[in-house]
């Protein structure tokens, strides 16, 4: 299901009508500018998520992190350019990020600045020796990846 495109095709994206997350790997400042020009608003999730989680008992955070993130991402229903969301990779939270992005994209247009790489249909975050290492086979998701 997932598809990979060249970043040169980003200029044709319009937020309306896209109900799948757009994932941009290794973007240049020009790529980010293109997304801003088409109506995506930059959103740094880490800061807001940290504030919300700090108000919750530490034992409850792993259970509530995903729902809080989803609420934050869908609160304004404006097209979002998501970046700085590395907290979601924390293994204590057990979040399937790509599935979360799919859910959010059905409610609001979502473009994601992927903080890792893509190789052979796999979105990769971190090194396998790290606890927060994740990899996702995009074939199992409804996503548009740009590299």
Residue pairs with C-beta under 8 A, 6 or more apart in sequence:
1 138
1 139
1 140
1 141
1 142
1 143
2 121
2 137
2 138
2 139
2 140
2 141
2 142
2 143
2 144
2 145
3 138
3 143
3 144
3 145
4 118
4 121
4 138
4 145
4 146
4 147
5 144
5 145
5 146
5 147
6 146
6 147
7 24
7 27
7 28
7 31
7 146
7 147
9 146
10 24
10 31
10 34
10 35
10 146
11 34
11 38
13 22
13 34
13 35
13 38
13 111
14 38
14 39
15 38
15 39
15 40
15 79
15 109
15 111
16 109
18 105
18 109
18 144
19 105
19 106
20 102
20 105
20 142
20 143
20 144
21 98
21 101
21 102
21 104
21 105
21 110
21 111
21 112
21 143
21 144
22 110
22 111
22 112
22 143
22 144
22 145
22 146
23 101
23 111
23 112
23 114
23 118
23 123
23 143
23 144
23 145
23 146
24 31
24 35
24 111
24 112
24 113
24 114
24 145
24 146
25 114
25 116
25 117
25 118
25 123
25 145
25 146
25 147
26 114
26 117
26 147
27 113
27 146
31 146
32 42
32 81
32 113
35 81
35 111
36 42
36 81
39 79
39 109
40 79
40 80
40 81
40 109
40 111
41 78
41 79
41 80
41 81
42 80
42 81
42 83
43 73
43 80
43 81
43 82
43 83
44 83
44 84
44 85
45 69
45 72
45 73
45 82
45 83
45 84
45 85
45 87
45 88
46 84
46 85
46 86
46 87
47 84
48 72
49 65
49 68
49 69
49 72
49 85
49 87
49 88
50 87
52 68
52 72
53 61
53 64
53 65
53 68
56 64
61 92
61 93
62 92
62 93
62 94
65 87
65 88
65 90
65 93
65 95
66 88
66 93
66 95
66 100
69 85
69 88
69 95
69 100
70 100
70 103
70 104
73 80
73 82
73 104
73 108
73 110
74 104
74 107
74 108
76 108
77 107
77 108
78 108
79 108
79 109
79 110
79 111
80 108
80 109
80 110
80 111
81 111
81 113
82 101
82 110
82 111
82 112
82 113
83 112
83 113
83 115
85 97
85 112
85 115
86 115
86 132
87 93
88 95
88 97
88 100
89 95
89 97
89 125
89 126
89 132
89 134
90 132
91 131
91 132
96 136
97 134
97 136
98 123
98 136
98 138
98 141
98 143
99 141
101 110
101 112
101 143
102 141
102 142
102 143
104 110
114 123
114 125
114 145
115 125
116 123
116 124
116 125
116 126
117 123
117 124
118 124
118 138
118 145
118 147
121 137
121 138
121 139
122 135
122 136
122 137
122 138
123 135
123 136
123 138
123 145
124 134
124 135
125 132
125 133
125 134
125 135
126 132
126 133
126 134
127 133
138 145
